[in-house]
Amino acid sequence: MSRDRTQAFSIVITGGPCSGKTEVWQYLCRAFPWATGIPEMATHLILSGRSQRLLGLERFQLEVYRMQLEAEDKARHAGGLVICDRGIADGFAYLPSLSAIVAVPPEEAIRRYDLVLQLEVIPDPALYYKHRNNPARSEDHEAARRIEESLQRLYSLHPCYHFLRGSLHDKKARALAIIIEELDH
């Protein structure tokens, strides 16, 4: 039996920089055209001129959190499939004190999602630098891997957590298969 499309089913696609999140998110939004796609808020802020450098880490992460929360709540209220390019808990990996600032424990933040798909950062540093294509990102490979580990410690507590490795093609195929299986439950 498949899920009722009128009830919200929220998916978060997470991972460190240069893991393919936005490309997988775009692919999934095309695969499920009836879904509501929520883009990455940090990139939106940075490209609009409100960077972490300008605002400071705490204020920047708080703005990302608030924008993400508002977009997610609106989409969840409307019902149906919600696909998020990053989630509200991602900020906790960049600023661990954010959880206390917003008074939301990490466990509560990750429970907002029915499914968590974490994508592996490109493991080879040379390939990482070759494929780093988001003008809003500046992390080196080591920093990207540290962020990945922080996100993994956080999100792996979720009962429906999946860590996706391999090529971008592999990640897309696996993400699609997992979602189809979950929606059919």
Protein Blocks (a to p, Z undefined) as FASTA:
>chain_A
ZZdfkbccddddeddehilmmmmmmmmmmmmmmbccdddfklmmmmnopafklnopklmm
mmmmmmmmmmmmmmmmngpjdddehifklmmmmmmmlmmmnopafklmmmmpmbdcdddd
dfblklmmmmmcbfkbcbdfklmmmmmmmmmmmmmmpmbbcddedjfklmmmmmmmmmmm
mmmZZ
